[in-house]
Amino acid sequence: MAVFATLESVFAFCVGCQIFALLMRAGIIPDEVCEACADISLRRV
């Protein structure tokens, strides 16, 4: 966990984001998930 946090803070490399993008390209995560995530009007404050 410390390695991932270091990568994010020092190199601005998000491992979770890379895995998410890989799963989207593989078709495991449907496009609708990303569309809902990107629409900030759906987010609650």
C-alpha positions as CSV (number, residue, x, y, z in Angstrom):
1,M,0.0,0.0,0.0
2,A,2.9,2.4,0.8
3,V,4.3,1.7,-2.6
4,F,1.1,2.8,-4.4
5,A,0.8,5.9,-2.2
6,T,4.4,6.8,-3.0
7,L,3.9,6.3,-6.7
8,E,0.9,8.6,-6.6
9,S,2.5,11.3,-4.5
10,V,6.0,11.3,-6.0
11,F,5.4,10.4,-9.7
12,A,1.7,11.3,-10.1
13,F,1.1,7.7,-11.2
14,C,-2.2,6.2,-10.0
15,V,-2.1,2.4,-10.1
16,G,-5.9,2.2,-9.4
17,C,-6.6,4.4,-12.4
18,Q,-4.4,2.3,-14.7
19,I,-6.1,-0.9,-13.6
20,F,-9.6,0.7,-14.1
21,A,-8.6,1.8,-17.6
22,L,-7.3,-1.6,-18.4
23,L,-10.5,-3.3,-17.2
24,M,-12.5,-0.8,-19.3
25,R,-10.5,-1.5,-22.4
26,A,-10.9,-5.3,-21.8
27,G,-14.7,-4.8,-21.6
28,I,-15.0,-6.0,-18.0
29,I,-16.2,-2.7,-16.8
30,P,-19.0,-1.3,-19.1
31,D,-18.8,2.2,-20.6
32,E,-21.9,3.3,-18.6
33,V,-19.9,3.1,-15.4
34,C,-17.4,5.7,-16.6
35,E,-20.2,8.0,-18.0
36,A,-21.9,8.0,-14.6
37,C,-18.6,8.7,-12.9
38,A,-17.8,11.6,-15.1
39,D,-21.2,13.3,-14.7
40,I,-20.7,15.5,-11.6
41,S,-24.4,16.5,-11.7
42,L,-25.2,13.0,-10.4
43,R,-22.9,13.4,-7.4
44,R,-24.3,14.2,-4.0
45,V,-22.6,16.9,-1.9
